[in-house]
Amino acid sequence: IFLQIPGDFAMKTNNIRSLISDLSLINVKVYALDGNKDYALPEYHGQVLEKVDEIILYNEESERNEKFYGIQYDIEPYLLPEFKTEKQAWILEHYIELFMEISDRISGKDLVFSAAIPFWFDSPDPYTKQIRTVTVDGLKKPLMEQIIDVTDNIAIMDYRTVADGNNGIIALAQNELSYASLKNKEVFIGLETKPLSDDNLSFAAIGLTGLKSVMEEAKKKLMD
């Protein structure tokens, strides 16, 4: 479970401990989830790291069955107005820089670091027609690869309602799955269930039976 961390996290730790403890009884792991498009900007990095420190402190003060298993950040920098300008590369550099800072912060703290990303981060930019790249420590690599390198796992927002085809769940996640496999990293496939204007992106209109059917189909084909 990815549990959204409230703004007043420090005031709700008792409730959170109780919830995680209950979930541990059925072997459910809980990630602390946070995110905001602005977090990609360097002036917000300090705020993010303060929250990470709060989660680290929470775990240090909690019993094993009350601890967060990991931290996931869902930042979505592409929602920034500047992303569709010449500042995109600068934004992505600071986005990856933040992930590196988070990774360093939780190193040795018994926390897994996860990032939620859209399926299209490995696709060519619609304006430049080039694969998005970021340079880290002098090494220029595709954005998707840099994210997988610095995290323990990723969750792909793979919002489609069919498993097969060029625009299906499997195809849109294939590059991430292949690279993560090379790095021995885990990948979560995220599907949408809330209503959207396009029924091809969400299972809201299809229902639970349809969702389960497509999930089973995708799972079977990915394991073949």
Backbone torsions as a table, in degrees:
resi	resn	phi	psi	omega
1	ILE	NA	138.0	176.0
2	PHE	-105.1	106.9	-172.3
3	LEU	-98.4	114.3	179.1
4	GLN	-61.0	126.1	-179.6
5	ILE	-80.0	125.1	179.5
6	PRO	-71.6	158.0	178.7
7	GLY	-61.1	-33.4	178.6
8	ASP	-98.2	45.1	-176.5
9	PHE	-48.4	-46.0	-176.5
10	ALA	-61.2	-25.4	-178.5
11	MET	-85.5	-10.4	-173.9
12	LYS	-119.9	17.9	-175.5
13	THR	-63.5	-34.1	179.6
14	ASN	-63.8	-42.1	177.8
15	ASN	-64.7	-40.5	-179.2
16	ILE	-67.3	-41.7	177.6
17	ARG	-58.8	-43.6	-179.7
18	SER	-62.9	-42.9	-179.6
19	LEU	-64.5	-49.5	-178.2
20	ILE	-63.7	-38.0	177.7
21	SER	-60.9	-43.7	178.5
22	ASP	-63.5	-42.6	-178.8
23	LEU	-68.1	-30.7	179.5
24	SER	-64.0	-25.3	179.5
25	LEU	-65.7	-24.0	177.7
26	ILE	-112.9	23.4	173.5
27	ASN	59.6	37.6	176.5
28	VAL	-98.4	124.8	177.7
29	LYS	-86.6	144.8	-176.9
30	VAL	-122.8	127.5	173.6
31	TYR	-100.2	142.9	168.9
32	ALA	-81.3	121.1	-176.4
33	LEU	-107.7	134.6	174.3
34	ASP	-149.1	162.2	178.8
35	GLY	171.4	150.4	177.3
36	ASN	-169.5	139.2	-178.1
37	LYS	-56.7	-33.5	-177.4
38	ASP	-66.4	-21.0	-177.2
39	TYR	-62.1	-20.3	177.8
40	ALA	-68.0	-23.1	-177.1
41	LEU	-80.7	138.7	-173.0
42	PRO	-59.3	-29.2	-178.8
43	GLU	-69.8	-11.5	178.6
44	TYR	-103.1	-5.4	-175.6
45	HIS	-61.3	-39.2	179.5
46	GLY	-60.5	-40.9	178.5
47	GLN	-62.4	-41.8	179.3
48	VAL	-64.0	-45.0	-177.7
49	LEU	-67.3	-30.5	174.1
50	GLU	-63.3	-40.5	177.8
51	LYS	-66.0	-40.7	176.6
52	VAL	-59.7	-42.9	178.0
53	ASP	-61.7	-37.8	177.3
54	GLU	-61.8	-41.0	-179.5
55	ILE	-69.0	-39.9	176.5
56	ILE	-60.4	-45.8	180.0
57	LEU	-63.5	-42.4	177.6
58	TYR	-55.3	-48.3	-179.0
59	ASN	-63.4	-39.5	-179.1
60	GLU	-64.3	-28.8	-177.9
61	GLU	-96.2	4.6	-175.5
62	SER	-111.1	156.5	173.1
63	GLU	-72.9	162.1	-176.0
64	ARG	-55.3	-40.3	-177.0
65	ASN	-78.9	1.9	179.3
66	GLU	-112.5	-2.3	-172.8
67	LYS	-82.5	149.5	167.9
68	PHE	-69.6	140.6	175.4
69	TYR	-76.6	-34.9	-177.5
70	GLY	-162.0	-176.8	176.6
71	ILE	-126.1	132.3	173.7
72	GLN	-120.8	134.7	174.6
73	TYR	-113.3	127.9	178.4
74	ASP	-117.5	89.6	-168.1
75	ILE	-95.7	-38.5	175.6
76	GLU	54.3	63.3	-178.0
77	PRO	-64.2	-19.4	-179.4
78	TYR	-68.7	-10.0	175.9
79	LEU	-82.7	-10.3	175.6
80	LEU	-70.5	136.6	178.8
81	PRO	-57.1	-33.4	-176.9
82	GLU	-71.8	-13.3	-175.3
83	PHE	-63.2	-30.2	-178.8
84	LYS	-92.0	25.3	178.1
85	THR	-123.6	-173.7	179.0
86	GLU	-67.0	-6.5	179.8
87	LYS	-85.7	-0.2	-176.2
88	GLN	-57.0	-47.5	-178.4
89	ALA	-60.9	-40.5	179.0
90	TRP	-63.6	-42.6	178.8
91	ILE	-61.8	-45.3	-177.5
92	LEU	-67.1	-33.9	176.6
93	GLU	-62.4	-42.2	-180.0
94	HIS	-74.9	-29.4	174.3
95	TYR	-60.9	-49.7	178.2
96	ILE	-67.7	-37.0	177.3
97	GLU	-58.0	-42.3	178.2
98	LEU	-63.2	-43.2	178.8
99	PHE	-60.5	-38.4	178.3
100	MET	-66.4	-38.5	178.4
101	GLU	-65.7	-41.1	178.0
102	ILE	-64.1	-45.5	179.8
103	SER	-58.2	-43.2	178.3
104	ASP	-64.8	-38.7	-175.4
105	ARG	-65.8	-39.5	-175.2
106	ILE	-95.6	1.2	178.5
107	SER	-58.2	128.6	179.8
108	GLY	77.8	6.3	-177.5
109	LYS	-101.7	10.1	178.2
110	ASP	58.8	42.9	176.4
111	LEU	-129.5	137.4	175.7
112	VAL	-88.2	138.0	179.6
113	PHE	-106.6	123.6	-178.1
114	SER	-126.0	151.1	175.6
115	ALA	-131.4	137.8	174.2
116	ALA	-94.3	129.5	-177.8
117	ILE	-136.1	155.9	176.2
118	PRO	-76.8	157.2	-178.7
119	PHE	-65.2	-20.3	-171.5
120	TRP	-93.1	7.4	178.8
121	PHE	-63.5	-19.3	178.5
122	ASP	-94.4	1.6	-177.3
123	SER	-92.4	157.0	176.6
124	PRO	-61.4	143.1	174.7
125	ASP	-62.4	132.3	-176.6
126	PRO	-64.3	-18.0	-177.8
127	TYR	-96.6	-45.4	-178.3
128	THR	-90.0	-17.7	-176.3
129	LYS	65.4	14.2	-179.8
130	GLN	-109.3	149.6	173.8
131	ILE	-64.7	133.5	179.1
132	ARG	-66.2	128.6	179.8
133	THR	-126.0	156.1	176.3
134	VAL	-138.0	140.7	178.7
135	THR	-99.0	124.4	178.2
136	VAL	-126.3	124.2	-179.6
137	ASP	52.4	39.1	177.1
138	GLY	82.2	-2.0	-178.5
139	LEU	-106.2	117.9	179.9
140	LYS	-90.7	121.7	-179.2
141	LYS	-142.1	162.6	175.5
142	PRO	-57.8	144.9	-178.6
143	LEU	-52.4	-48.1	-178.4
144	MET	-57.6	-41.0	-179.5
145	GLU	-68.1	-39.6	178.9
146	GLN	-62.3	-39.3	179.8
147	ILE	-65.5	-46.0	179.4
148	ILE	-64.0	-37.4	-179.8
149	ASP	-61.0	-38.8	-171.5
150	VAL	-92.7	-12.1	-179.3
151	THR	-107.7	169.3	174.9
152	ASP	-88.9	-30.4	174.6
153	ASN	-158.5	165.9	176.8
154	ILE	-128.4	157.0	171.3
155	ALA	-118.7	121.3	-178.3
156	ILE	-92.9	123.8	173.2
157	MET	-78.1	87.6	-170.7
158	ASP	-105.4	66.8	-168.8
159	TYR	-80.9	85.9	173.6
160	ARG	-140.3	163.6	-176.2
161	THR	-115.8	8.9	175.0
162	VAL	-127.9	146.6	-178.6
163	ALA	-80.5	-41.7	-172.5
164	ASP	-96.8	173.4	175.7
165	GLY	95.0	165.1	-177.9
166	ASN	-64.0	-22.8	-179.5
167	ASN	-114.8	25.6	-178.9
168	GLY	-96.8	174.6	-175.7
169	ILE	-57.0	-46.1	-175.8
170	ILE	-66.1	-49.4	-177.2
171	ALA	-61.6	-40.3	-176.1
172	LEU	-72.1	-18.0	179.5
173	ALA	-105.0	-2.0	-169.8
174	GLN	-61.5	-43.9	-178.4
175	ASN	-63.8	-42.5	179.1
176	GLU	-64.7	-43.0	179.4
177	LEU	-62.5	-41.5	-178.8
178	SER	-66.4	-46.2	-178.7
179	TYR	-69.1	-41.1	179.1
180	ALA	-61.9	-36.8	177.9
181	SER	-62.4	-40.6	178.0
182	LEU	-62.4	-33.6	-178.0
183	LYS	-93.9	3.2	-178.5
184	ASN	57.8	42.9	179.6
185	LYS	-111.2	153.9	-179.0
186	GLU	-91.0	147.8	178.5
187	VAL	-129.9	129.8	171.1
188	PHE	-99.6	137.8	174.6
189	ILE	-100.9	115.6	-179.0
190	GLY	-97.1	130.5	177.0
191	LEU	-115.7	154.7	-176.3
192	GLU	-96.6	137.1	178.7
193	THR	-122.6	-10.6	178.3
194	LYS	-84.3	153.7	-177.7
195	PRO	-60.9	134.6	174.1
196	LEU	-129.5	165.3	-178.9
197	SER	-68.1	-25.3	-179.5
198	ASP	-108.0	112.9	-177.9
199	ASP	-68.6	-12.0	177.0
200	ASN	-77.9	-8.0	-177.0
201	LEU	-106.6	-15.4	-174.0
202	SER	-136.3	147.4	177.7
203	PHE	-89.3	7.6	-177.0
204	ALA	-57.1	-43.4	-178.1
205	ALA	-82.0	-20.5	-176.6
206	ILE	-84.1	-36.0	177.6
207	GLY	93.5	173.2	-174.6
208	LEU	-63.8	-38.8	-179.3
209	THR	-62.4	-43.8	178.4
210	GLY	-65.1	-40.0	178.2
211	LEU	-60.3	-48.8	-179.6
212	LYS	-62.1	-38.9	-179.0
213	SER	-63.8	-46.4	-179.6
214	VAL	-67.6	-38.6	178.1
215	MET	-61.7	-42.8	179.3
216	GLU	-65.5	-40.9	179.0
217	GLU	-62.5	-46.9	-179.7
218	ALA	-63.9	-42.5	-179.9
219	LYS	-61.0	-45.6	-178.4
220	LYS	-61.8	-45.2	-176.7
221	LYS	-71.1	-31.8	177.7
222	LEU	-71.9	-26.2	-178.3
223	MET	-90.3	-11.8	179.3
224	ASP	-67.9	NA	NA
